[in-house]
Amino acid sequence: MALPSPTPAPQPDPDLKSGLQYLRAGWFDRAEPLFRAALGRYGERPDILHYLAVCLSQRGALADAEALWRKALAKDPNEPMLSYNLGLVARRQGRLDEAARRFRDTIRRTPAHVEARLALTSVYIDLNRFAAAERELTEFVGNLDKAIQEQSGQEQGGDTLKPLQARARNMLGYVLYRMGHHSSAIAVLDMAMVDAGEDPARRGQILGDRALALSGLGHHEEAAAEAGRALEFAPDSAGLNHVLGFVLYHSGRPTDAIAPIERALELDPAFAAAFKTLALALAAAGKGDAAVDLLHRALRANAHDREAVLQLSNLHIEHERFAEALEALEAHLKAVPDDVRALNNQGLALRGLKRFEEARRALKRASRLASDDPFVLTNLGRVLVDLGRAAEARTLHEHALRGLPGDARLLAHYGACLAALGDRDKAREILDEALAANPHSAEALAARTSLDA
């Protein structure tokens, strides 16, 4: 938490002076009683409330700290430091929309507040609002470039701003990666590496994000090597161990991915993303039951973890545990009834239980919400074939294939639909195309065998 006083004391006070010294040294337990004593003498002054809130937040009493900052802001509403700290505590408690509002309020009062701008960008990333994060960071990086250029003729030549620019470019590169702009991400991260100088922690983070972008481009071996180099800078970083496991999983090496992801969870037992990546790796390595157990642990930690819910329901569907899949989805769909991916999984589970009309309704709802989603369309088509309505299904399968041409799964579903319509020659052609794309497609093999029989 930031330490400057919102409203400094008019006269030196021994408790406040000593408390601030302890605060700056990180001795919060020693500072707290001194600030409480000062509070008793001077009343609820904004600066004392602020200092005491910092101590409370550092020992994890977030609700009590927040109450003090709210009191301080009510007494001194124009002090940006107070709204900034309220944003930080809201973010730590998971109230991301409120945190964004507090940071925007801080920036409105103090446009040059660097930490508030970067904190707002981090909240946008947490909210998956990557376009908003990119806009903020692009403007921020541009302004820093101008400031560095203006200082270039001075003694230090703008070097004091380089670490900040490295941090901002690192964030921008990660955002571009999340937006799927992998080549642009690498270009920005390369510039960040130059700005980072010899800072090992920043260099490790940049290399880790560069590994993710390389993986996104399909350069899996290079990505794994880059993640290994990142770990040399910070071998005990949970994030970088997770990056290595993530890259290995997506390169088709799930067994190799397990150890670094488990190491990430040893270093940070609350690392939610690592739980889900490890579950994917375990499932791909043939350890489906262990993956299910891991996802249940993740959901016990956060019952609202959407990705964990979807992953768990997918695993149950793959193993034909359709009732368990419905159970995993139930609470989430009550809370978020328009979640297209959850509705799609609900439809698949209902189809597995041969509750075809209910499956059709779930998938029809999903198709209204996402009219061009290839998987929703093809799954709705499969249920219509089950219901004897293959003529209606044909149009849906063709629409789905326009979105993902050449996909083996979609081709297999389309071939089965054509077979149901009696168009045997066309069905055989499509199923052969599906098997060329994926020779192990169970549905294509079954449908082709049925046609041959």
FIPAZA-574930 format. One record per residue (C-alpha): x negated, y negated, z; residue number from 0. Coordinates in Angstrom, 2 decimals, padded with zeros to 5 digits, always signed. Layout:
+---------+---------+---------+-----+
!      px !      py !      pz ! seq !
+---------+---------+---------+-----+
!       X !       Y !       Z ! NUM !
...
+---------+---------+---------+-----+
This chain:
+---------+---------+---------+-----+
!      px !      py !      pz ! seq !
+---------+---------+---------+-----+
! +000.00 ! +000.00 ! +000.00 !   0 !
! -001.17 ! -003.55 ! -000.67 !   1 !
! -002.35 ! -005.51 ! +002.33 !   2 !
! -002.20 ! -009.30 ! +001.71 !   3 !
! +000.24 ! -011.04 ! +004.02 !   4 !
! +003.50 ! -012.37 ! +002.52 !   5 !
! +003.57 ! -015.25 ! +005.04 !   6 !
! +000.28 ! -015.64 ! +006.94 !   7 !
! +000.33 ! -016.44 ! +010.64 !   8 !
! -000.06 ! -020.16 ! +011.31 !   9 !
! -002.67 ! -019.54 ! +014.04 !  10 !
! -005.14 ! -016.71 ! +014.61 !  11 !
! -003.78 ! -013.99 ! +016.87 !  12 !
! -006.12 ! -011.38 ! +018.42 !  13 !
! -003.74 ! -008.46 ! +017.79 !  14 !
! -003.08 ! -009.48 ! +014.22 !  15 !
! -006.78 ! -010.07 ! +013.55 !  16 !
! -007.80 ! -006.69 ! +014.96 !  17 !
! -004.83 ! -004.95 ! +013.35 !  18 !
! -005.81 ! -006.26 ! +009.91 !  19 !
! -009.38 ! -005.09 ! +010.41 !  20 !
! -008.14 ! -001.61 ! +011.29 !  21 !
! -005.71 ! -001.69 ! +008.38 !  22 !
! -008.43 ! -002.52 ! +005.86 !  23 !
! -010.61 ! +000.24 ! +007.33 !  24 !
! -007.77 ! +002.74 ! +006.92 !  25 !
! -007.28 ! +003.24 ! +010.67 !  26 !
! -003.51 ! +002.92 ! +010.56 !  27 !
! -002.90 ! +004.68 ! +013.89 !  28 !
! -004.99 ! +002.03 ! +015.65 !  29 !
! -003.42 ! -000.86 ! +013.75 !  30 !
! +000.21 ! +000.11 ! +014.39 !  31 !
! +000.42 ! -000.60 ! +018.17 !  32 !
! -001.30 ! -003.97 ! +017.68 !  33 !
! +001.28 ! -005.02 ! +015.09 !  34 !
! +004.10 ! -003.80 ! +017.34 !  35 !
! +002.69 ! -005.96 ! +020.14 !  36 !
! +002.54 ! -008.98 ! +017.81 !  37 !
! +006.12 ! -008.27 ! +016.69 !  38 !
! +007.23 ! -008.37 ! +020.31 !  39 !
! +005.65 ! -011.81 ! +020.78 !  40 !
! +006.50 ! -013.52 ! +017.49 !  41 !
! +009.72 ! -011.74 ! +016.47 !  42 !
! +010.49 ! -010.40 ! +013.01 !  43 !
! +008.12 ! -012.51 ! +010.99 !  44 !
! +007.78 ! -011.27 ! +007.37 !  45 !
! +004.01 ! -010.85 ! +007.51 !  46 !
! +004.11 ! -008.75 ! +010.71 !  47 !
! +006.99 ! -006.65 ! +009.38 !  48 !
! +004.95 ! -006.05 ! +006.24 !  49 !
! +001.81 ! -004.94 ! +008.08 !  50 !
! +003.78 ! -002.64 ! +010.36 !  51 !
! +005.61 ! -001.15 ! +007.35 !  52 !
! +002.26 ! -000.35 ! +005.73 !  53 !
! +001.23 ! +001.60 ! +008.83 !  54 !
! +004.51 ! +003.51 ! +008.93 !  55 !
! +004.38 ! +004.38 ! +005.25 !  56 !
! +000.84 ! +005.70 ! +005.60 !  57 !
! +001.92 ! +008.19 ! +008.28 !  58 !
! +004.90 ! +009.29 ! +006.18 !  59 !
! +007.72 ! +007.43 ! +007.96 !  60 !
! +009.04 ! +006.15 ! +004.64 !  61 !
! +012.61 ! +005.37 ! +005.74 !  62 !
! +011.39 ! +003.29 ! +008.70 !  63 !
! +008.84 ! +001.49 ! +006.51 !  64 !
! +011.50 ! +000.75 ! +003.91 !  65 !
! +013.81 ! -000.72 ! +006.55 !  66 !
! +011.05 ! -003.11 ! +007.67 !  67 !
! +010.24 ! -004.19 ! +004.12 !  68 !
! +013.92 ! -004.85 ! +003.46 !  69 !
! +014.07 ! -007.06 ! +006.55 !  70 !
! +010.95 ! -008.89 ! +005.46 !  71 !
! +012.32 ! -009.46 ! +001.94 !  72 !
! +015.59 ! -010.80 ! +003.35 !  73 !
! +013.57 ! -013.39 ! +005.30 !  74 !
! +011.13 ! -014.17 ! +002.47 !  75 !
! +012.99 ! -013.33 ! -000.80 !  76 !
! +010.43 ! -014.99 ! -003.09 !  77 !
! +007.45 ! -012.89 ! -001.94 !  78 !
! +006.54 ! -010.45 ! -004.77 !  79 !
! +004.43 ! -008.23 ! -002.51 !  80 !
! +007.54 ! -007.17 ! -000.60 !  81 !
! +009.54 ! -006.17 ! -003.69 !  82 !
! +006.45 ! -004.35 ! -005.00 !  83 !
! +006.10 ! -002.28 ! -001.84 !  84 !
! +009.81 ! -001.51 ! -001.83 !  85 !
! +009.32 ! -000.23 ! -005.38 !  86 !
! +006.48 ! +002.01 ! -004.25 !  87 !
! +008.45 ! +003.50 ! -001.37 !  88 !
! +011.53 ! +004.03 ! -003.59 !  89 !
! +009.35 ! +005.87 ! -006.08 !  90 !
! +007.83 ! +008.08 ! -003.38 !  91 !
! +011.38 ! +009.03 ! -002.32 !  92 !
! +012.41 ! +009.87 ! -005.89 !  93 !
! +014.70 ! +006.86 ! -006.45 !  94 !
! +013.16 ! +006.01 ! -009.80 !  95 !
! +015.81 ! +003.62 ! -011.15 !  96 !
! +015.59 ! +001.52 ! -007.99 !  97 !
! +011.79 ! +001.60 ! -008.15 !  98 !
! +011.88 ! +000.30 ! -011.74 !  99 !
! +014.22 ! -002.52 ! -010.68 ! 100 !
! +011.90 ! -003.52 ! -007.82 ! 101 !
! +008.84 ! -003.54 ! -010.06 ! 102 !
! +010.65 ! -005.62 ! -012.70 ! 103 !
! +011.64 ! -008.06 ! -009.96 ! 104 !
! +007.99 ! -008.29 ! -008.85 ! 105 !
! +006.85 ! -008.97 ! -012.43 ! 106 !
! +009.55 ! -011.64 ! -012.85 ! 107 !
! +008.20 ! -013.45 ! -009.80 ! 108 !
! +004.51 ! -012.82 ! -010.62 ! 109 !
! +003.95 ! -012.01 ! -014.33 ! 110 !
! +000.24 ! -011.39 ! -013.71 ! 111 !
! +000.89 ! -008.65 ! -011.12 ! 112 !
! -001.16 ! -005.88 ! -012.76 ! 113 !
! -000.27 ! -003.07 ! -010.35 ! 114 !
! +003.45 ! -003.76 ! -010.69 ! 115 !
! +003.20 ! -003.54 ! -014.49 ! 116 !
! +001.33 ! -000.24 ! -014.37 ! 117 !
! +003.65 ! +001.12 ! -011.68 ! 118 !
! +006.68 ! +000.21 ! -013.84 ! 119 !
! +005.09 ! +002.06 ! -016.75 ! 120 !
! +004.50 ! +005.11 ! -014.54 ! 121 !
! +008.18 ! +005.11 ! -013.57 ! 122 !
! +009.17 ! +004.96 ! -017.24 ! 123 !
! +006.96 ! +008.02 ! -017.82 ! 124 !
! +008.61 ! +009.84 ! -014.88 ! 125 !
! +012.01 ! +009.00 ! -016.41 ! 126 !
! +010.86 ! +010.27 ! -019.86 ! 127 !
! +011.40 ! +006.77 ! -021.25 ! 128 !
! +008.27 ! +006.96 ! -023.34 ! 129 !
! +009.23 ! +004.28 ! -025.87 ! 130 !
! +009.67 ! +001.76 ! -023.04 ! 131 !
! +006.34 ! +002.85 ! -021.52 ! 132 !
! +004.62 ! +002.47 ! -024.89 ! 133 !
! +005.94 ! -001.09 ! -025.31 ! 134 !
! +004.73 ! -002.10 ! -021.85 ! 135 !
! +001.30 ! -000.54 ! -022.29 ! 136 !
! +000.73 ! -001.82 ! -025.83 ! 137 !
! +001.40 ! -005.38 ! -024.67 ! 138 !
! -000.74 ! -004.87 ! -021.54 ! 139 !
! -003.69 ! -003.43 ! -023.50 ! 140 !
! -003.46 ! -006.25 ! -026.07 ! 141 !
! -003.53 ! -008.91 ! -023.35 ! 142 !
! -006.51 ! -007.24 ! -021.69 ! 143 !
! -008.38 ! -007.11 ! -025.02 ! 144 !
! -007.89 ! -010.87 ! -025.37 ! 145 !
! -009.08 ! -011.49 ! -021.81 ! 146 !
! -012.17 ! -009.31 ! -022.36 ! 147 !
! -012.96 ! -011.14 ! -025.59 ! 148 !
! -012.58 ! -014.51 ! -023.87 ! 149 !
! -015.02 ! -013.40 ! -021.17 ! 150 !
! -017.52 ! -011.93 ! -023.62 ! 151 !
! -019.69 ! -015.07 ! -023.57 ! 152 !
! -019.90 ! -015.08 ! -019.78 ! 153 !
! -022.58 ! -013.44 ! -017.67 ! 154 !
! -020.72 ! -010.14 ! -017.08 ! 155 !
! -019.11 ! -010.24 ! -020.51 ! 156 !
! -015.70 ! -008.90 ! -019.51 ! 157 !
! -017.17 ! -005.76 ! -017.95 ! 158 !
! -015.13 ! -006.29 ! -014.79 ! 159 !
! -011.96 ! -005.68 ! -016.82 ! 160 !
! -013.21 ! -002.53 ! -018.57 ! 161 !
! -012.14 ! -000.09 ! -015.81 ! 162 !
! -008.63 ! -001.54 ! -015.89 ! 163 !
! -008.57 ! -001.28 ! -019.68 ! 164 !
! -009.74 ! +002.34 ! -019.46 ! 165 !
! -006.89 ! +003.11 ! -017.08 ! 166 !
! -004.30 ! +001.38 ! -019.27 ! 167 !
! -005.55 ! +003.02 ! -022.48 ! 168 !
! -005.61 ! +006.39 ! -020.72 ! 169 !
! -001.93 ! +005.92 ! -019.82 ! 170 !
! -001.09 ! +004.77 ! -023.36 ! 171 !
! -002.84 ! +007.80 ! -024.87 ! 172 !
! -000.84 ! +010.12 ! -022.62 ! 173 !
! +002.43 ! +008.37 ! -023.56 ! 174 !
! +001.63 ! +008.72 ! -027.28 ! 175 !
! +000.93 ! +012.42 ! -026.70 ! 176 !
! +004.32 ! +012.83 ! -024.99 ! 177 !
! +005.96 ! +011.08 ! -027.96 ! 178 !
! +004.36 ! +013.59 ! -030.33 ! 179 !
! +001.94 ! +011.05 ! -031.86 ! 180 !
! -001.05 ! +013.30 ! -031.25 ! 181 !
! -003.58 ! +011.77 ! -033.66 ! 182 !
! -002.80 ! +008.25 ! -032.42 ! 183 !
! -003.15 ! +009.49 ! -028.83 ! 184 !
! -006.64 ! +010.83 ! -029.54 ! 185 !
! -007.72 ! +007.54 ! -031.13 ! 186 !
! -006.57 ! +005.57 ! -028.08 ! 187 !
! -008.13 ! +008.05 ! -025.64 ! 188 !
! -011.45 ! +007.80 ! -027.48 ! 189 !
! -011.37 ! +004.02 ! -026.92 ! 190 !
! -010.48 ! +004.63 ! -023.26 ! 191 !
! -013.55 ! +006.84 ! -022.91 ! 192 !
! -015.78 ! +003.98 ! -024.09 ! 193 !
! -014.10 ! +001.61 ! -021.58 ! 194 !
! -014.46 ! +004.16 ! -018.76 ! 195 !
! -018.24 ! +004.00 ! -018.72 ! 196 !
! -019.68 ! +006.46 ! -016.22 ! 197 !
! -016.59 ! +006.76 ! -013.98 ! 198 !
! -016.33 ! +010.59 ! -013.59 ! 199 !
! -012.72 ! +010.67 ! -012.36 ! 200 !
! -011.47 ! +008.54 ! -015.25 ! 201 !
! -013.55 ! +010.42 ! -017.82 ! 202 !
! -012.14 ! +013.72 ! -016.57 ! 203 !
! -008.57 ! +012.44 ! -016.81 ! 204 !
! -009.12 ! +011.10 ! -020.33 ! 205 !
! -010.63 ! +014.39 ! -021.50 ! 206 !
! -007.70 ! +016.28 ! -019.96 ! 207 !
! -005.18 ! +014.17 ! -021.85 ! 208 !
! -007.27 ! +014.49 ! -025.00 ! 209 !
! -007.09 ! +018.29 ! -024.59 ! 210 !
! -003.28 ! +018.08 ! -024.49 ! 211 !
! -003.20 ! +016.01 ! -027.69 ! 212 !
! -005.57 ! +018.44 ! -029.44 ! 213 !
! -003.31 ! +021.32 ! -028.39 ! 214 !
! -000.35 ! +019.41 ! -029.80 ! 215 !
! -002.16 ! +019.29 ! -033.15 ! 216 !
! -002.70 ! +023.06 ! -033.00 ! 217 !
! -006.46 ! +022.79 ! -032.37 ! 218 !
! -006.23 ! +025.26 ! -029.51 ! 219 !
! -009.85 ! +026.37 ! -029.17 ! 220 !
! -011.09 ! +022.78 ! -029.24 ! 221 !
! -008.39 ! +021.85 ! -026.71 ! 222 !
! -009.45 ! +024.62 ! -024.31 ! 223 !
! -013.10 ! +023.52 ! -024.58 ! 224 !
! -012.11 ! +019.90 ! -023.91 ! 225 !
! -010.09 ! +020.93 ! -020.85 ! 226 !
! -013.12 ! +022.85 ! -019.59 ! 227 !
! -015.28 ! +019.72 ! -019.98 ! 228 !
! -012.68 ! +017.71 ! -018.09 ! 229 !
! -012.86 ! +020.14 ! -015.18 ! 230 !
! -016.63 ! +019.70 ! -014.99 ! 231 !
! -015.97 ! +016.12 ! -013.88 ! 232 !
! -013.35 ! +017.11 ! -011.28 ! 233 !
! -013.26 ! +020.87 ! -010.58 ! 234 !
! -010.88 ! +020.38 ! -007.65 ! 235 !
! -008.31 ! +018.39 ! -009.60 ! 236 !
! -004.92 ! +020.15 ! -009.55 ! 237 !
! -003.88 ! +018.21 ! -012.65 ! 238 !
! -006.88 ! +019.24 ! -014.73 ! 239 !
! -006.64 ! +022.90 ! -013.68 ! 240 !
! -003.01 ! +022.75 ! -014.82 ! 241 !
! -004.05 ! +021.18 ! -018.13 ! 242 !
! -006.43 ! +024.08 ! -018.80 ! 243 !
! -003.71 ! +026.63 ! -017.99 ! 244 !
! -001.15 ! +024.74 ! -020.08 ! 245 !
! -003.48 ! +024.62 ! -023.11 ! 246 !
! -004.37 ! +028.32 ! -022.77 ! 247 !
! -000.70 ! +029.30 ! -022.53 ! 248 !
! +000.20 ! +027.34 ! -025.65 ! 249 !
! -002.76 ! +028.82 ! -027.52 ! 250 !
! -001.24 ! +032.29 ! -027.06 ! 251 !
! -003.45 ! +033.32 ! -024.12 ! 252 !
! -000.94 ! +033.58 ! -021.25 ! 253 !
! -003.01 ! +036.04 ! -019.20 ! 254 !
! -006.02 ! +033.68 ! -019.27 ! 255 !
! -003.73 ! +030.79 ! -018.34 ! 256 !
! -002.59 ! +032.30 ! -015.03 ! 257 !
! -005.79 ! +031.80 ! -012.98 ! 258 !
! -006.25 ! +028.03 ! -013.57 ! 259 !
! -002.55 ! +027.34 ! -012.95 ! 260 !
! -002.66 ! +029.34 ! -009.72 ! 261 !
! -005.72 ! +027.28 ! -008.76 ! 262 !
! -003.72 ! +024.10 ! -009.44 ! 263 !
! -001.03 ! +025.32 ! -007.03 ! 264 !
! -003.63 ! +026.18 ! -004.39 ! 265 !
! -004.87 ! +022.60 ! -004.59 ! 266 !
! -001.35 ! +021.11 ! -004.68 ! 267 !
! +001.37 ! +023.52 ! -003.45 ! 268 !
! +004.08 ! +020.99 ! -004.39 ! 269 !
! +002.96 ! +020.66 ! -008.04 ! 270 !
! +006.38 ! +021.15 ! -009.70 ! 271 !
! +005.14 ! +021.23 ! -013.32 ! 272 !
! +002.58 ! +023.91 ! -012.45 ! 273 !
! +005.32 ! +026.18 ! -011.06 ! 274 !
! +007.11 ! +026.06 ! -014.40 ! 275 !
! +004.01 ! +026.54 ! -016.57 ! 276 !
! +002.92 ! +029.47 ! -014.40 ! 277 !
! +006.39 ! +031.00 ! -014.77 ! 278 !
! +006.09 ! +030.72 ! -018.57 ! 279 !
! +002.65 ! +032.34 ! -018.50 ! 280 !
! +003.76 ! +035.16 ! -016.20 ! 281 !
! +006.80 ! +035.88 ! -018.36 ! 282 !
! +004.69 ! +035.91 ! -021.55 ! 283 !
! +002.21 ! +038.25 ! -019.81 ! 284 !
! +005.02 ! +040.72 ! -019.09 ! 285 !
! +005.50 ! +039.73 ! -015.44 ! 286 !
! +009.10 ! +038.58 ! -015.73 ! 287 !
! +010.12 ! +039.39 ! -012.14 ! 288 !
! +007.20 ! +037.34 ! -010.77 ! 289 !
! +008.24 ! +034.46 ! -013.04 ! 290 !
! +011.82 ! +034.61 ! -011.72 ! 291 !
! +010.59 ! +034.58 ! -008.12 ! 292 !
! +008.40 ! +031.57 ! -008.87 ! 293 !
! +011.27 ! +029.61 ! -010.42 ! 294 !
! +013.46 ! +030.37 ! -007.41 ! 295 !
! +010.69 ! +028.89 ! -005.24 ! 296 !
! +010.62 ! +025.79 ! -007.42 ! 297 !
! +014.39 ! +025.42 ! -007.09 ! 298 !
! +014.25 ! +025.83 ! -003.32 ! 299 !
! +011.85 ! +022.87 ! -003.31 ! 300 !
! +014.08 ! +020.86 ! -005.67 ! 301 !
! +017.54 ! +022.20 ! -006.47 ! 302 !
! +017.94 ! +019.51 ! -009.17 ! 303 !
! +014.90 ! +020.56 ! -011.23 ! 304 !
! +016.53 ! +020.79 ! -014.65 ! 305 !
! +013.60 ! +022.45 ! -016.41 ! 306 !
! +013.39 ! +025.14 ! -013.73 ! 307 !
! +017.13 ! +025.84 ! -014.10 ! 308 !
! +016.85 ! +026.13 ! -017.88 ! 309 !
! +013.74 ! +028.28 ! -017.69 ! 310 !
! +015.33 ! +030.60 ! -015.13 ! 311 !
! +018.49 ! +031.01 ! -017.19 ! 312 !
! +016.38 ! +031.68 ! -020.32 ! 313 !
! +014.48 ! +034.42 ! -018.51 ! 314 !
! +017.69 ! +036.07 ! -017.32 ! 315 !
! +019.15 ! +035.94 ! -020.84 ! 316 !
! +015.99 ! +037.44 ! -022.36 ! 317 !
! +016.23 ! +040.33 ! -019.88 ! 318 !
! +020.00 ! +040.67 ! -020.47 ! 319 !
! +020.86 ! +039.62 ! -016.91 ! 320 !
! +023.72 ! +037.51 ! -018.16 ! 321 !
! +025.66 ! +037.18 ! -014.90 ! 322 !
! +022.48 ! +035.95 ! -013.15 ! 323 !
! +021.97 ! +033.41 ! -015.95 ! 324 !
! +025.47 ! +032.01 ! -015.40 ! 325 !
! +024.83 ! +031.82 ! -011.67 ! 326 !
! +021.58 ! +029.90 ! -012.25 ! 327 !
! +023.39 ! +027.38 ! -014.47 ! 328 !
! +026.56 ! +026.92 ! -012.41 ! 329 !
! +025.54 ! +024.14 ! -010.00 ! 330 !
! +023.58 ! +022.24 ! -012.65 ! 331 !
! +026.48 ! +022.20 ! -015.11 ! 332 !
! +028.83 ! +020.95 ! -012.40 ! 333 !
! +026.45 ! +018.06 ! -011.76 ! 334 !
! +025.53 ! +017.46 ! -015.44 ! 335 !
! +028.39 ! +018.83 ! -017.57 ! 336 !
! +027.04 ! +017.33 ! -020.82 ! 337 !
! +023.57 ! +018.92 ! -020.72 ! 338 !
! +023.34 ! +020.40 ! -024.22 ! 339 !
! +020.56 ! +022.89 ! -023.44 ! 340 !
! +022.40 ! +024.15 ! -020.36 ! 341 !
! +025.64 ! +024.51 ! -022.34 ! 342 !
! +023.74 ! +026.42 ! -025.02 ! 343 !
! +022.37 ! +028.84 ! -022.41 ! 344 !
! +025.81 ! +029.18 ! -020.84 ! 345 !
! +027.20 ! +030.12 ! -024.24 ! 346 !
! +024.49 ! +032.74 ! -024.76 ! 347 !
! +025.10 ! +034.26 ! -021.32 ! 348 !
! +028.87 ! +034.41 ! -021.91 ! 349 !
! +028.26 ! +036.01 ! -025.31 ! 350 !
! +026.05 ! +038.61 ! -023.63 ! 351 !
! +028.97 ! +039.43 ! -021.32 ! 352 !
! +031.24 ! +039.67 ! -024.41 ! 353 !
! +033.34 ! +036.76 ! -023.15 ! 354 !
! +033.37 ! +035.44 ! -026.70 ! 355 !
! +036.13 ! +032.83 ! -026.47 ! 356 !
! +034.54 ! +031.23 ! -023.38 ! 357 !
! +031.19 ! +031.30 ! -025.16 ! 358 !
! +032.74 ! +029.61 ! -028.20 ! 359 !
! +034.15 ! +026.82 ! -026.01 ! 360 !
! +030.80 ! +026.18 ! -024.29 ! 361 !
! +028.91 ! +026.10 ! -027.60 ! 362 !
! +031.59 ! +024.01 ! -029.30 ! 363 !
! +031.21 ! +021.43 ! -026.53 ! 364 !
! +027.43 ! +021.47 ! -027.01 ! 365 !
! +027.84 ! +021.02 ! -030.78 ! 366 !
! +030.04 ! +017.94 ! -030.26 ! 367 !
! +027.29 ! +016.43 ! -028.08 ! 368 !
! +024.45 ! +017.41 ! -030.46 ! 369 !
! +025.92 ! +017.93 ! -033.92 ! 370 !
! +022.56 ! +018.61 ! -035.61 ! 371 !
! +020.93 ! +020.87 ! -033.01 ! 372 !
! +019.90 ! +023.99 ! -035.02 ! 373 !
! +020.02 ! +026.38 ! -032.07 ! 374 !
! +023.42 ! +025.22 ! -030.86 ! 375 !
! +024.77 ! +025.54 ! -034.41 ! 376 !
! +023.33 ! +029.01 ! -035.02 ! 377 !
! +024.51 ! +030.30 ! -031.63 ! 378 !
! +028.01 ! +028.96 ! -032.23 ! 379 !
! +027.88 ! +030.72 ! -035.60 ! 380 !
! +026.92 ! +034.01 ! -033.93 ! 381 !
! +029.91 ! +033.80 ! -031.58 ! 382 !
! +032.24 ! +033.02 ! -034.48 ! 383 !
! +030.97 ! +036.17 ! -036.22 ! 384 !
! +031.72 ! +038.09 ! -033.01 ! 385 !
! +035.25 ! +036.69 ! -033.16 ! 386 !
! +035.71 ! +037.77 ! -036.79 ! 387 !
! +035.38 ! +034.22 ! -038.14 ! 388 !
! +032.26 ! +034.72 ! -040.24 ! 389 !
! +033.45 ! +032.37 ! -043.02 ! 390 !
! +033.42 ! +029.45 ! -040.55 ! 391 !
! +030.08 ! +030.63 ! -039.18 ! 392 !
! +028.37 ! +030.58 ! -042.59 ! 393 !
! +028.55 ! +026.78 ! -042.83 ! 394 !
! +027.07 ! +026.40 ! -039.34 ! 395 !
! +024.14 ! +028.72 ! -040.12 ! 396 !
! +023.38 ! +026.85 ! -043.35 ! 397 !
! +023.50 ! +023.53 ! -041.46 ! 398 !
! +021.13 ! +024.92 ! -038.83 ! 399 !
! +018.64 ! +026.09 ! -041.49 ! 400 !
! +018.55 ! +022.59 ! -042.99 ! 401 !
! +017.18 ! +021.46 ! -039.63 ! 402 !
! +014.69 ! +024.35 ! -039.23 ! 403 !
! +014.09 ! +025.89 ! -042.67 ! 404 !
! +012.20 ! +029.15 ! -042.59 ! 405 !
! +012.79 ! +029.84 ! -038.87 ! 406 !
! +012.92 ! +033.63 ! -038.41 ! 407 !
! +015.60 ! +033.50 ! -035.71 ! 408 !
! +017.95 ! +031.32 ! -037.72 ! 409 !
! +017.39 ! +033.40 ! -040.86 ! 410 !
! +018.20 ! +036.61 ! -038.94 ! 411 !
! +021.46 ! +035.12 ! -037.63 ! 412 !
! +022.39 ! +033.88 ! -041.12 ! 413 !
! +021.62 ! +037.30 ! -042.63 ! 414 !
! +023.83 ! +039.03 ! -040.06 ! 415 !
! +026.62 ! +036.56 ! -040.89 ! 416 !
! +026.30 ! +037.27 ! -044.63 ! 417 !
! +026.40 ! +041.00 ! -043.92 ! 418 !
! +029.62 ! +040.49 ! -041.95 ! 419 !
! +031.07 ! +038.67 ! -044.98 ! 420 !
! +030.17 ! +041.61 ! -047.24 ! 421 !
! +027.58 ! +039.62 ! -049.26 ! 422 !
! +025.09 ! +042.48 ! -049.03 ! 423 !
! +022.57 ! +041.39 ! -051.66 ! 424 !
! +022.26 ! +037.86 ! -050.28 ! 425 !
! +022.13 ! +039.24 ! -046.72 ! 426 !
! +019.28 ! +041.62 ! -047.68 ! 427 !
! +017.36 ! +038.75 ! -049.28 ! 428 !
! +017.74 ! +036.50 ! -046.19 ! 429 !
! +016.86 ! +039.29 ! -043.76 ! 430 !
! +013.72 ! +040.13 ! -045.77 ! 431 !
! +012.79 ! +036.46 ! -045.54 ! 432 !
! +013.33 ! +036.59 ! -041.75 ! 433 !
! +011.11 ! +039.68 ! -041.44 ! 434 !
! +008.41 ! +038.03 ! -043.56 ! 435 !
! +008.41 ! +035.13 ! -041.08 ! 436 !
! +008.50 ! +037.46 ! -038.05 ! 437 !
! +008.06 ! +041.21 ! -038.66 ! 438 !
! +009.06 ! +041.91 ! -035.03 ! 439 !
! +012.47 ! +040.17 ! -035.14 ! 440 !
! +014.76 ! +042.69 ! -033.40 ! 441 !
! +017.95 ! +041.16 ! -034.80 ! 442 !
! +016.63 ! +041.07 ! -038.39 ! 443 !
! +015.41 ! +044.66 ! -038.11 ! 444 !
! +018.74 ! +045.86 ! -036.72 ! 445 !
! +020.76 ! +044.05 ! -039.39 ! 446 !
! +018.46 ! +045.28 ! -042.18 ! 447 !
! +018.65 ! +048.86 ! -040.93 ! 448 !
! +022.44 ! +048.60 ! -040.78 ! 449 !
! +022.57 ! +047.35 ! -044.39 ! 450 !
! +020.33 ! +050.15 ! -045.60 ! 451 !
! +022.44 ! +052.72 ! -043.79 ! 452 !
+---------+---------+---------+-----+
